Amino acid sequence: MKHQENVGIREIPRVDKWFILSFQHLCAMFGATILVPFLVDLSPAVALLSSGLGTLAYLLITKGQIPAYLGSSFAFIAPIISATALGGPEGAMIGSFFAGLVYGIVALLIKQSGVKWILQILPPIVVGPVIIVIGLGLAPTAIDMAMNVDGAYSSLHFTVALITLAITVIASMFFKGFFGLVPIMFGIIGGYVTAYFFGIVDLTPIGEASWLAMPGVIVPFVTYVPEFNWQIVAIIAPIAVVTIAEHIGDQMVLSKVVGKNFIEKPGLHRSILGDGVATMIASLIGGPPNTTYGENIGVLAITRVFSVFVIAGAAVMAICFAFIGKISAIISTIPTAVMGGVSILLFGVIASSGLRMLIDNQIDLGVKRNLIISSVILVLGVGGAFIQVSEDMQIPGMALATIVGIILHLVLPDKAASYSKKPMFQEEEENEEVA
């Protein structure tokens, strides 16, 4: 799809166009970014704040050369829920900070020794099934939100969830251009209106909220005293391995969209470091870990506007939105059934993207090593296996599945069967899915 508009990476658009182009990116990330804190009981306003701050940090670290937007990561939903049960949201933030440190360590290693080694330990046969585990592991959460109220089945709420799901599917299938990139937004808005007419939306908080409000940040040594917990670190930090693999995929797709090799310049090490710093910033103010967003890469592909100033404009808008009390109040009134309906599709898309990785890389599951690796990862991850290292430390299912998958890949013979004939993650930008 061709457009007349085409703005280079370092070009500054005219002010009126700048605002509109930045607002498009804000819309693309908004639905998914507020859904994550909604699911893990963190503040959506803080998620918007950390998203904006993280994106600005990313742009600085990558020398203003990569037009990528960062938003809340879905891969960390289940680990954050588990970590919060152990140490509250403050404990989860400590774990998220260490996940950011993993990014930093990997970035340093890549700068010193190149990128090939990480692709060697994270082939499609490991990453694909782990991504499937992330999606399927969240499935019970989506269904519970869609069907139940306080643990009891509600046909009314399930009806709202199914209508929300239908709107999201229709938006995904039939809307074209930019509108086809924001089906989550359409699903949430359509579901919200439906829920209102079904009588399950309470608008009172919106009227009571002030226009300007400080986001509910949680800052170490200011609002709480950090307490280190190895179990929480073991739950959250290993997930960075998977999100780093996804990050590499995003960078390769983004390179194709823009027509520049970002892996070489400014370098994958800078890109990964930017992602890690954004996650650490989020952990220091009480937001979920950040990651580069496929939705915004899709916006770049359609508009052909690659300006980092447009991305920065969207980040500044997100920061401003975080301080608008009415916005936070509106988000707080969204029924869980609406979010559940959107999540049914969204979590399914995450699982399907893992399956798609196996297909796109032509991984043959008729080969025993591939069948064994994928099978073990899926059952350990979805089944919720864990290793109780000590009374206070546990390696949970998703981390365990990832670690075991890497070990199996390294020790089983015939490694060549687990790699694609083409570069991993390489896909056409026209087919980029909502991530």
Phi, psi and chi 1 to 4 in degrees:
 res  aa     phi    psi   chi1   chi2   chi3   chi4
   1 MET       -  120.3 -174.6  173.5 -177.9      -
   2 LYS   -99.1  146.0  -66.0 -177.0  179.5  179.4
   3 HIS  -131.6  149.9  -68.6 -104.7      -      -
   4 GLN   -69.7  -35.8  -67.4 -179.3  -14.5      -
   5 GLU   -70.2  130.4 -172.3   75.7   52.5      -
   6 ASN  -154.1  105.3 -165.4  -31.4      -      -
   7 VAL  -115.4  129.6 -178.5      -      -      -
   8 GLY   -71.4  170.3      -      -      -      -
   9 ILE   -58.7  -40.9  -68.3  176.5      -      -
  10 ARG  -104.0   11.2  -55.8  -57.7  -72.4  -90.9
  11 GLU   -83.9  147.6  -70.7 -175.8   50.7      -
  12 ILE  -108.3  116.4  -57.2  175.9      -      -
  13 PRO   -71.8  165.1   10.6   -7.2      -      -
  14 ARG   -59.1  147.1 -151.3  172.0   63.4 -143.9
  15 VAL   -54.1  -45.7  174.6      -      -      -
  16 ASP   -64.0  -41.3   56.0  -20.4      -      -
  17 LYS   -69.9  -36.3  -69.5 -175.2  176.9  179.9
  18 TRP   -56.4  -47.4 -169.4   -7.2      -      -
  19 PHE   -60.9  -48.3  178.3   84.8      -      -
  20 ILE   -64.5  -44.0  -65.6  169.9      -      -
  21 LEU   -65.2  -38.8  -67.7  168.4      -      -
  22 SER   -68.7  -39.2  -67.7      -      -      -
  23 PHE   -63.6  -32.8 -171.1   70.5      -      -
  24 GLN   -60.2  -43.6  -76.9 -172.2  127.4      -
  25 HIS   -66.6  -36.8  -81.3  -76.4      -      -
  26 LEU   -61.4  -44.4 -177.5   72.7      -      -
  27 CYS   -63.0  -38.9  -69.5      -      -      -
  28 ALA   -64.7  -36.7      -      -      -      -
  29 MET   -92.5  -17.7   55.3   68.1   75.8      -
  30 PHE   -60.5  -51.2 -165.3   86.6      -      -
  31 GLY   -58.8  -49.2      -      -      -      -
  32 ALA   -70.4  -37.1      -      -      -      -
  33 THR   -67.4  -36.0  -67.3      -      -      -
  34 ILE   -83.1  -19.3   65.9  167.4      -      -
  35 LEU   -68.5  -39.9  178.2   57.2      -      -
  36 VAL   -60.2  -53.6  173.7      -      -      -
  37 PRO   -63.2  -31.1   21.2  -33.5      -      -
  38 PHE   -59.3  -39.7 -167.3   95.8      -      -
  39 LEU   -76.9  -31.5  -66.2  172.0      -      -
  40 VAL  -104.4   10.6  -60.0      -      -      -
  41 ASP    62.6   42.3 -158.9   24.2      -      -
  42 LEU  -110.5  172.8  -66.2  174.9      -      -
  43 SER   -79.9  121.5  166.4      -      -      -
  44 PRO   -59.6  -34.8  -24.9   35.2      -      -
  45 ALA   -63.1  -41.1      -      -      -      -
  46 VAL   -68.1  -34.9  176.0      -      -      -
  47 ALA   -62.3  -41.4      -      -      -      -
  48 LEU   -64.8  -42.3  -72.7  173.0      -      -
  49 LEU   -61.9  -47.8  177.2   60.9      -      -
  50 SER   -68.4  -32.4   64.7      -      -      -
  51 SER   -62.9  -47.1  169.2      -      -      -
  52 GLY   -65.8  -47.3      -      -      -      -
  53 LEU   -63.8  -41.4  -67.6  174.3      -      -
  54 GLY   -63.4  -40.1      -      -      -      -
  55 THR   -65.7  -42.5  -61.8      -      -      -
  56 LEU   -62.7  -40.9  -67.4  177.3      -      -
  57 ALA   -63.3  -41.4      -      -      -      -
  58 TYR   -60.6  -45.2  179.2   90.5      -      -
  59 LEU   -63.0  -37.7  -66.8  176.0      -      -
  60 LEU   -67.4  -45.7  -73.5  172.8      -      -
  61 ILE   -66.3  -34.0  -69.3  169.9      -      -
  62 THR   -89.8   16.7   56.2      -      -      -
  63 LYS    60.0   29.0  -62.5 -178.1  175.3 -179.1
  64 GLY    62.9   31.2      -      -      -      -
  65 GLN  -111.6  -10.3  -65.7 -178.7   27.8      -
  66 ILE  -122.1  115.0  -55.9  179.5      -      -
  67 PRO   -82.9   73.2   30.6  -33.3      -      -
  68 ALA  -119.1  141.5      -      -      -      -
  69 TYR  -107.4  141.7 -166.5   92.3      -      -
  70 LEU  -112.7  134.9  -80.5   68.1      -      -
  71 GLY  -137.9 -176.4      -      -      -      -
  72 SER   -60.7  135.6  -54.6      -      -      -
  73 SER   -90.2  130.5  172.6      -      -      -
  74 PHE   -76.6  -23.1  -77.4   84.0      -      -
  75 ALA   -62.7  -24.6      -      -      -      -
  76 PHE   -94.7    2.0  -71.7   90.4      -      -
  77 ILE   -59.0  -57.8  -67.6  174.9      -      -
  78 ALA   -61.8  -44.8      -      -      -      -
  79 PRO   -60.6  -39.3  -25.3   34.3      -      -
  80 ILE   -66.0  -39.6  -72.5  177.8      -      -
  81 ILE   -60.1  -44.6  -68.2  172.9      -      -
  82 SER   -65.4  -42.8  -60.7      -      -      -
  83 ALA   -67.2  -37.3      -      -      -      -
  84 THR   -65.1  -35.3  -59.2      -      -      -
  85 ALA   -64.4  -28.8      -      -      -      -
  86 LEU   -87.3  -42.0  -70.2  170.1      -      -
  87 GLY  -136.1   18.2      -      -      -      -
  88 GLY    71.8  177.8      -      -      -      -
  89 PRO   -60.7  -30.0   16.8  -28.7      -      -
  90 GLU   -63.9  -41.6  -64.0   84.9    0.7      -
  91 GLY   -64.5  -39.9      -      -      -      -
  92 ALA   -61.9  -35.4      -      -      -      -
  93 MET   -67.1  -35.7  -68.0  -55.2  100.8      -
  94 ILE   -62.1  -44.9  -59.9  -62.2      -      -
  95 GLY   -62.1  -41.0      -      -      -      -
  96 SER   -63.1  -38.2  -62.8      -      -      -
  97 PHE   -60.4  -42.0 -174.9   84.3      -      -
  98 PHE   -68.6  -30.8  -85.1   85.1      -      -
  99 ALA   -62.1  -40.1      -      -      -      -
 100 GLY   -62.8  -37.2      -      -      -      -
 101 LEU   -64.4  -35.6  -74.0  179.8      -      -
 102 VAL   -59.8  -43.5  172.1      -      -      -
 103 TYR   -55.2  -46.3  -84.7   91.7      -      -
 104 GLY   -61.8  -42.6      -      -      -      -
 105 ILE   -63.5  -45.4  -66.9  168.1      -      -
 106 VAL   -63.7  -40.5  171.4      -      -      -
 107 ALA   -59.9  -42.4      -      -      -      -
 108 LEU   -64.1  -42.9 -177.9   61.5      -      -
 109 LEU   -64.0  -40.5  -68.3  173.3      -      -
 110 ILE   -66.1  -39.4  -71.9  175.0      -      -
 111 LYS   -61.9  -37.3 -179.5  173.3  174.3   57.3
 112 GLN   -80.6  -36.2  -64.9  -62.7  -38.4      -
 113 SER  -127.7    5.8   57.3      -      -      -
 114 GLY    88.3 -179.3      -      -      -      -
 115 VAL  -100.0  -14.8   71.1      -      -      -
 116 LYS   -61.2  -35.6  -70.8 -175.4  178.2  179.4
 117 TRP   -63.0  -36.5   66.9  -88.1      -      -
 118 ILE   -71.9  -32.6 -165.5  168.0      -      -
 119 LEU   -71.5  -25.4  -63.3 -179.8      -      -
 120 GLN   -70.0  -36.3  -69.9  -65.3  -41.7      -
 121 ILE   -91.9   -9.1   66.0  169.9      -      -
 122 LEU  -126.5   66.1  -68.7  171.3      -      -
 123 PRO   -75.2  170.0   31.0  -36.1      -      -
 124 PRO   -56.3  -32.0  -25.1   33.3      -      -
 125 ILE   -69.8  -19.3 -166.8   58.5      -      -
 126 VAL   -93.8  -50.7  172.2      -      -      -
 127 VAL   -66.5  -43.0  178.6      -      -      -
 128 GLY   -55.3  -57.1      -      -      -      -
 129 PRO   -61.8  -33.4  -27.8   36.6      -      -
 130 VAL   -65.4  -40.2  169.5      -      -      -
 131 ILE   -64.2  -38.3  -67.0  174.0      -      -
 132 ILE   -60.5  -42.4  -66.1  173.2      -      -
 133 VAL   -60.6  -40.9  165.4      -      -      -
 134 ILE   -59.4  -47.0  -69.1  170.9      -      -
 135 GLY   -67.3  -50.0      -      -      -      -
 136 LEU   -70.3  -30.6  -65.3 -176.2      -      -
 137 GLY   -64.6  -25.9      -      -      -      -
 138 LEU   -89.3   -9.7  -66.6  169.2      -      -
 139 ALA   -55.2  -46.3      -      -      -      -
 140 PRO   -59.5  -33.8  -23.8   34.8      -      -
 141 THR   -64.0  -44.9  -60.0      -      -      -
 142 ALA   -61.7  -45.1      -      -      -      -
 143 ILE   -68.0  -40.0  -61.7  -57.0      -      -
 144 ASP   -62.3  -42.4  179.2   63.4      -      -
 145 MET   -65.0  -36.8  -68.9  172.8   65.8      -
 146 ALA   -75.0  -36.4      -      -      -      -
 147 MET  -101.0  -32.2  -74.7  178.1   44.3      -
 148 ASN  -113.4  150.0  -58.5  -33.6      -      -
 149 VAL  -127.2  116.8  177.5      -      -      -
 150 ASP    54.0   39.6  -62.7  -33.7      -      -
 151 GLY    82.6   -3.9      -      -      -      -
 152 ALA  -110.7  140.7      -      -      -      -
 153 TYR   -63.0  137.8  174.0   79.0      -      -
 154 SER  -133.9  111.3  169.1      -      -      -
 155 SER   -65.4  -32.2   58.5      -      -      -
 156 LEU   -63.1  -49.8  175.3   62.9      -      -
 157 HIS   -67.3  -36.9  -73.1   73.2      -      -
 158 PHE   -65.9  -35.4 -164.2   30.5      -      -
 159 THR   -63.2  -44.4  -59.7      -      -      -
 160 VAL   -60.6  -42.2  169.6      -      -      -
 161 ALA   -62.7  -42.4      -      -      -      -
 162 LEU   -68.6  -36.7  -67.9  177.4      -      -
 163 ILE   -66.1  -41.4  -67.5  173.2      -      -
 164 THR   -60.0  -44.7  -58.1      -      -      -
 165 LEU   -59.8  -43.5  173.1   61.4      -      -
 166 ALA   -62.0  -43.2      -      -      -      -
 167 ILE   -62.5  -42.1  -66.3  170.0      -      -
 168 THR   -64.4  -41.4  -48.7      -      -      -
 169 VAL   -64.6  -45.0  169.3      -      -      -
 170 ILE   -61.0  -43.3  -68.7  169.1      -      -
 171 ALA   -62.8  -39.9      -      -      -      -
 172 SER   -66.1  -39.8  -61.5      -      -      -
 173 MET   -83.7  -40.6  -74.0  -64.8  -61.0      -
 174 PHE  -113.1  -16.5  -59.9  109.3      -      -
 175 PHE   -79.3  141.4  -70.8    6.8      -      -
 176 LYS  -111.7  166.2  -56.9  -60.9 -178.4 -177.1
 177 GLY    60.9 -142.8      -      -      -      -
 178 PHE   -59.3  -38.2  169.9   73.7      -      -
 179 PHE   -62.0  -28.0  -66.2  111.8      -      -
 180 GLY   -72.9  -11.3      -      -      -      -
 181 LEU   -92.1  -10.4  -67.0  169.2      -      -
 182 VAL  -121.9   47.7  -70.8      -      -      -
 183 PRO   -63.3  -28.9   25.1  -34.9      -      -
 184 ILE   -63.7  -43.0  -59.4  170.4      -      -
 185 MET   -61.4  -45.8  -80.4  -67.7  -67.5      -
 186 PHE   -63.8  -38.8  -78.2  111.2      -      -
 187 GLY   -63.7  -44.8      -      -      -      -
 188 ILE   -65.6  -44.6  -68.3  174.7      -      -
 189 ILE   -65.7  -46.8  -67.0  170.2      -      -
 190 GLY   -63.7  -41.1      -      -      -      -
 191 GLY   -66.7  -36.8      -      -      -      -
 192 TYR   -63.7  -45.2 -169.7   86.5      -      -
 193 VAL   -62.6  -43.2  172.9      -      -      -
 194 THR   -60.3  -47.1  -58.3      -      -      -
 195 ALA   -61.4  -36.0      -      -      -      -
 196 TYR   -62.6  -45.5  175.4   76.9      -      -
 197 PHE   -71.0  -21.3  -75.2  109.9      -      -
 198 PHE   -84.5   -4.6  -85.8   59.4      -      -
 199 GLY    80.8   24.6      -      -      -      -
 200 ILE  -115.8   19.6   59.6  173.0      -      -
 201 VAL  -114.5  126.5  175.0      -      -      -
 202 ASP  -103.6  110.7  179.4   11.4      -      -
 203 LEU   -86.0   -1.1  -61.0  178.9      -      -
 204 THR   -54.3  -45.5  -54.2      -      -      -
 205 PRO   -59.8  -29.4  -24.3   34.7      -      -
 206 ILE   -67.4  -44.4  -59.5  174.6      -      -
 207 GLY   -65.7  -32.6      -      -      -      -
 208 GLU   -81.3  -21.4  -65.8  176.3  -13.7      -
 209 ALA   -73.8  145.9      -      -      -      -
 210 SER   -84.3  159.9   58.8      -      -      -
 211 TRP   -69.2  -39.2  -80.2  102.0      -      -
 212 LEU  -109.2  130.4  -68.1  177.0      -      -
 213 ALA  -151.4  142.7      -      -      -      -
 214 MET   -76.3  126.6 -179.3   68.2 -173.0      -
 215 PRO   -58.5  150.3  -18.6   29.9      -      -
 216 GLY   -78.4   66.2      -      -      -      -
 217 VAL   -70.3  149.3  -65.5      -      -      -
 218 ILE  -121.1  114.9   52.6  174.7      -      -
 219 VAL  -117.2  128.0 -177.9      -      -      -
 220 PRO   -60.4  139.9   18.9  -30.6      -      -
 221 PHE    67.8    3.2  -57.9  107.9      -      -
 222 VAL  -116.5  -56.3  176.8      -      -      -
 223 THR  -100.6  -14.8   60.7      -      -      -
 224 TYR  -158.9  161.7   70.7   97.7      -      -
 225 VAL  -101.6  116.3  177.6      -      -      -
 226 PRO   -60.6  139.4  -17.8   29.8      -      -
 227 GLU  -125.0  117.8  -68.4 -175.5   12.0      -
 228 PHE   -71.3  136.2 -175.9   80.4      -      -
 229 ASN  -140.0  112.6 -174.5  -40.5      -      -
 230 TRP   -61.0  -34.3  -89.3  112.2      -      -
 231 GLN   -63.9  -42.2 -175.5  172.5   -8.5      -
 232 ILE   -65.5  -41.8  -70.1  176.4      -      -
 233 VAL   -61.0  -41.4  172.7      -      -      -
 234 ALA   -66.8  -27.2      -      -      -      -
 235 ILE   -75.7  -42.3  -71.0  171.7      -      -
 236 ILE   -97.7  -46.1  -64.3 -178.9      -      -
 237 ALA   -56.3  -43.0      -      -      -      -
 238 PRO   -62.4  -21.2  -22.9   34.7      -      -
 239 ILE   -64.4  -23.1  -52.9  -54.0      -      -
 240 ALA   -59.4  -28.8      -      -      -      -
 241 VAL   -60.9  -42.7  175.8      -      -      -
 242 VAL   -70.9  -44.6 -179.1      -      -      -
 243 THR   -68.3  -27.2   52.5      -      -      -
 244 ILE   -66.2  -41.2  -74.6  170.5      -      -
 245 ALA   -62.1  -41.9      -      -      -      -
 246 GLU   -64.1  -38.4  -69.5 -177.0  -57.8      -
 247 HIS   -60.6  -43.4  175.6   91.2      -      -
 248 ILE   -60.2  -40.7  -64.0  170.4      -      -
 249 GLY   -60.4  -46.0      -      -      -      -
 250 ASP   -59.9  -40.6  -78.1  -19.0      -      -
 251 GLN   -65.8  -36.8  -68.8  -55.1  -53.5      -
 252 MET   -69.1  -42.1  -70.6 -177.9  173.5      -
 253 VAL   -65.4  -43.8  173.5      -      -      -
 254 LEU   -61.6  -38.8 -172.6   57.2      -      -
 255 SER   -60.9  -39.8  -65.5      -      -      -
 256 LYS   -68.4  -40.3  -68.4 -170.4   67.9 -179.6
 257 VAL   -63.4  -46.6  169.5      -      -      -
 258 VAL   -83.1  -27.0  178.8      -      -      -
 259 GLY    87.7   22.3      -      -      -      -
 260 LYS  -132.6  144.5  -66.1 -178.6 -179.5  -67.5
 261 ASN   -86.6   93.0 -170.7  -18.0      -      -
 262 PHE   -73.6  -17.8  -64.3  129.4      -      -
 263 ILE   -64.8  -35.8  -57.1  -65.2      -      -
 264 GLU   -88.8  -43.1  -70.2 -174.5   -1.5      -
 265 LYS  -140.1  120.8 -176.7 -178.6  179.0 -178.8
 266 PRO   -78.1   -1.4   31.9  -37.2      -      -
 267 GLY   112.1  141.4      -      -      -      -
 268 LEU   -63.8  -31.0 -174.3   62.3      -      -
 269 HIS   -62.7  -38.2   64.0  -73.7      -      -
 270 ARG   -68.8  -41.0  -76.8 -170.8  172.7  -86.1
 271 SER   -63.0  -46.8  161.1      -      -      -
 272 ILE   -66.2  -39.9  -71.5  178.0      -      -
 273 LEU   -61.7  -41.6  178.1   61.4      -      -
 274 GLY   -59.7  -42.0      -      -      -      -
 275 ASP   -63.0  -42.5 -146.2  -27.1      -      -
 276 GLY   -66.8  -41.8      -      -      -      -
 277 VAL   -64.3  -38.9  169.3      -      -      -
 278 ALA   -61.5  -39.2      -      -      -      -
 279 THR   -67.5  -38.9  -69.1      -      -      -
 280 MET   -68.0  -38.9  -73.8 -169.9  -81.7      -
 281 ILE   -59.9  -45.0  -71.0  172.7      -      -
 282 ALA   -59.1  -42.5      -      -      -      -
 283 SER   -67.2  -25.6   72.1      -      -      -
 284 LEU   -82.3  -11.6  -67.8  174.6      -      -
 285 ILE  -122.5    0.6   60.2  175.5      -      -
 286 GLY    95.0   25.8      -      -      -      -
 287 GLY  -106.4  162.3      -      -      -      -
 288 PRO   -71.8  156.4   23.8  -30.7      -      -
 289 PRO   -56.0  148.6  -25.2   34.8      -      -
 290 ASN  -103.5  158.7  -74.5  -43.0      -      -
 291 THR  -154.7  158.0 -171.8      -      -      -
 292 THR   -65.3  142.6   48.0      -      -      -
 293 TYR  -104.8  126.2 -101.5   29.5      -      -
 294 GLY   -64.5  -31.7      -      -      -      -
 295 GLU   -58.2  -42.3  -66.0   94.4  -34.8      -
 296 ASN   -74.7  -28.9  -64.8   88.8      -      -
 297 ILE   -64.4  -37.6  -65.2  174.5      -      -
 298 GLY   -62.3  -39.4      -      -      -      -
 299 VAL   -62.2  -42.4  172.6      -      -      -
 300 LEU   -60.2  -42.8  -67.2  172.8      -      -
 301 ALA   -63.4  -37.2      -      -      -      -
 302 ILE   -80.9  -44.4  -77.6 -172.9      -      -
 303 THR   -81.8  -23.6   63.1      -      -      -
 304 ARG    60.7   25.1  -47.5  -58.6  -63.1  171.8
 305 VAL  -103.9  107.2  173.9      -      -      -
 306 PHE  -104.0    7.7  -54.3  136.9      -      -
 307 SER   -62.0  127.8  171.5      -      -      -
 308 VAL   -69.4  -20.4  -68.2      -      -      -
 309 PHE   -70.9  -31.9  -65.9   98.3      -      -
 310 VAL   -66.9  -42.7  169.3      -      -      -
 311 ILE   -62.7  -44.0  -60.6  -66.6      -      -
 312 ALA   -62.5  -36.5      -      -      -      -
 313 GLY   -61.6  -41.0      -      -      -      -
 314 ALA   -64.3  -38.3      -      -      -      -
 315 ALA   -64.1  -42.4      -      -      -      -
 316 VAL   -64.9  -39.9  171.6      -      -      -
 317 MET   -60.9  -43.1  -74.4 -176.5 -176.8      -
 318 ALA   -61.1  -41.6      -      -      -      -
 319 ILE   -62.1  -43.6  -67.0  169.4      -      -
 320 CYS   -63.4  -42.4  -67.7      -      -      -
 321 PHE   -59.6  -33.2  -92.1   47.1      -      -
 322 ALA   -63.1  -24.4      -      -      -      -
 323 PHE   -99.1    6.3  -71.3   88.8      -      -
 324 ILE   -96.4  106.5  -60.5  175.8      -      -
 325 GLY   -59.0  -34.2      -      -      -      -
 326 LYS   -62.9  -36.9  -63.9  -72.9 -173.5 -174.5
 327 ILE   -62.7  -48.2  -63.4  -69.9      -      -
 328 SER   -61.2  -38.3  -61.5      -      -      -
 329 ALA   -66.3  -41.5      -      -      -      -
 330 ILE   -61.3  -45.6  -69.7  171.3      -      -
 331 ILE   -60.6  -39.3  -65.3  170.4      -      -
 332 SER   -67.6  -21.3   70.9      -      -      -
 333 THR   -90.2   -2.5   62.5      -      -      -
 334 ILE   -69.5  121.6  -59.3  174.0      -      -
 335 PRO   -63.5  148.0  -20.8   32.9      -      -
 336 THR   -61.3  -28.3   55.3      -      -      -
 337 ALA   -61.4  -37.7      -      -      -      -
 338 VAL   -65.6  -48.3  171.8      -      -      -
 339 MET   -64.1  -34.9  -69.4  -56.6 -158.2      -
 340 GLY   -64.1  -42.3      -      -      -      -
 341 GLY   -62.7  -43.5      -      -      -      -
 342 VAL   -64.2  -39.9  170.0      -      -      -
 343 SER   -66.5  -30.5  -61.5      -      -      -
 344 ILE   -56.0  -46.0  -70.1  172.5      -      -
 345 LEU   -74.1  -45.3  176.4   61.7      -      -
 346 LEU   -63.7  -44.6 -165.4   56.7      -      -
 347 PHE   -69.5  -32.5  -63.6  162.1      -      -
 348 GLY   -66.3  -38.2      -      -      -      -
 349 VAL   -63.6  -38.8  167.0      -      -      -
 350 ILE   -61.2  -48.6  -67.0  171.0      -      -
 351 ALA   -61.6  -43.2      -      -      -      -
 352 SER   -66.7  -30.5  -63.0      -      -      -
 353 SER   -66.9  -30.8   66.4      -      -      -
 354 GLY   -66.9  -41.2      -      -      -      -
 355 LEU   -64.5  -41.0 -177.5   61.3      -      -
 356 ARG   -62.0  -36.0  176.9 -176.7  169.7 -175.1
 357 MET   -60.7  -41.1  178.8  176.8  -73.0      -
 358 LEU   -64.7  -41.1  -63.7  175.2      -      -
 359 ILE   -70.0  -47.5  -64.9  170.0      -      -
 360 ASP   -60.8  -33.6  -73.6  -13.3      -      -
 361 ASN   -90.7    6.6  -72.9  -80.4      -      -
 362 GLN    53.6   47.5  -58.7  171.0  -12.4      -
 363 ILE   -80.5  123.0  -58.6  -58.7      -      -
 364 ASP   -88.3  109.1 -175.5    2.1      -      -
 365 LEU   -79.8    0.1  -68.7 -179.1      -      -
 366 GLY   -76.9  -16.8      -      -      -      -
 367 VAL   -79.3  128.7  176.7      -      -      -
 368 LYS   -57.1  -43.7  -74.7 -175.8  179.1  179.3
 369 ARG   -60.2  -41.5   84.3  171.5  -30.2 -101.5
 370 ASN   -67.2  -41.0  -68.3  -20.8      -      -
 371 LEU   -63.9  -41.9 -174.9   63.4      -      -
 372 ILE   -66.2  -48.6  -71.2  169.9      -      -
 373 ILE   -60.7  -49.6  -66.6  171.0      -      -
 374 SER   -65.0  -40.2   59.6      -      -      -
 375 SER   -63.9  -45.7  -60.2      -      -      -
 376 VAL   -65.2  -43.5  171.1      -      -      -
 377 ILE   -60.5  -46.0  -70.6  173.8      -      -
 378 LEU   -63.3  -46.2  -70.9  171.3      -      -
 379 VAL   -71.6  -42.5  173.1      -      -      -
 380 LEU   -62.4  -43.8  -73.4  177.4      -      -
 381 GLY   -72.3  -53.1      -      -      -      -
 382 VAL   -70.7  -34.8  176.9      -      -      -
 383 GLY   -71.8  -16.9      -      -      -      -
 384 GLY    80.7   29.3      -      -      -      -
 385 ALA   -64.6  151.7      -      -      -      -
 386 PHE  -153.0  160.5   61.4   88.5      -      -
 387 ILE  -114.4  123.6  -66.6  178.1      -      -
 388 GLN   -88.1   96.6 -166.5   72.5   41.3      -
 389 VAL   -70.2  -43.8  179.2      -      -      -
 390 SER  -151.5 -177.4   66.9      -      -      -
 391 GLU   -60.7  -31.8 -175.3  178.0  -13.2      -
 392 ASP  -107.6    1.9  -61.5  -38.5      -      -
 393 MET  -133.8  134.0 -177.0  177.2  175.4      -
 394 GLN  -141.3  138.4 -178.6 -174.0   96.3      -
 395 ILE   -99.1  109.5  -58.5  176.2      -      -
 396 PRO   -78.0  174.3   29.9  -33.7      -      -
 397 GLY   -55.8  -49.0      -      -      -      -
 398 MET   -65.3  -44.2 -164.1 -176.1  -57.3      -
 399 ALA   -66.1  -42.3      -      -      -      -
 400 LEU   -62.1  -44.1  178.6   62.7      -      -
 401 ALA   -61.1  -41.2      -      -      -      -
 402 THR   -65.5  -46.7  -56.4      -      -      -
 403 ILE   -63.0  -46.9  -65.9  167.2      -      -
 404 VAL   -63.9  -39.5  171.5      -      -      -
 405 GLY   -61.3  -42.9      -      -      -      -
 406 ILE   -64.1  -43.5  -69.1  171.9      -      -
 407 ILE   -62.6  -46.1  -67.9  172.1      -      -
 408 LEU   -59.8  -41.5  -74.0  174.1      -      -
 409 HIS   -63.0  -37.6  166.9   65.9      -      -
 410 LEU   -74.4  -29.7  -66.5  175.3      -      -
 411 VAL   -99.8  -26.0  -59.0      -      -      -
 412 LEU   -76.6  146.2  -67.2  179.6      -      -
 413 PRO   -72.1  170.4   25.8  -33.4      -      -
 414 ASP    65.7   50.5 -166.0   19.0      -      -
 415 LYS   -59.3  -31.8  -75.0 -172.6  176.8   65.2
 416 ALA   -57.7  -27.5      -      -      -      -
 417 ALA   -70.2  -13.4      -      -      -      -
 418 SER   -97.5    3.1  -67.1      -      -      -
 419 TYR  -114.0  151.3  -65.5   98.7      -      -
 420 SER   -80.9  158.8  171.5      -      -      -
 421 LYS   -76.4  -17.7  -65.3  179.2 -178.6  177.9
 422 LYS  -112.9  166.3   62.5  178.8 -178.1  178.3
 423 PRO   -58.2  136.6  -25.2   34.0      -      -
 424 MET   -59.9  141.8 -174.2  179.2  175.0      -
 425 PHE    77.6   -8.9  -58.2  106.4      -      -
 426 GLN   -70.0  120.9 -174.6  174.1  -30.8      -
 427 GLU  -142.7  162.3  -60.1  176.1   40.2      -
 428 GLU   -77.4  136.6  -65.3  -63.2  -32.5      -
 429 GLU   -63.1  -26.6   60.8  -91.9   20.2      -
 430 GLU   -64.9  -23.2  -66.7   85.4    2.3      -
 431 ASN   -99.8    7.1  -63.9  -32.2      -      -
 432 GLU   -60.1  124.7  177.9   69.0    2.9      -
 433 GLU   -89.4  163.4  -60.8  -73.4  -13.2      -
 434 VAL   -64.2  122.9  173.2      -      -      -
 435 ALA   -97.5      -      -      -      -      -
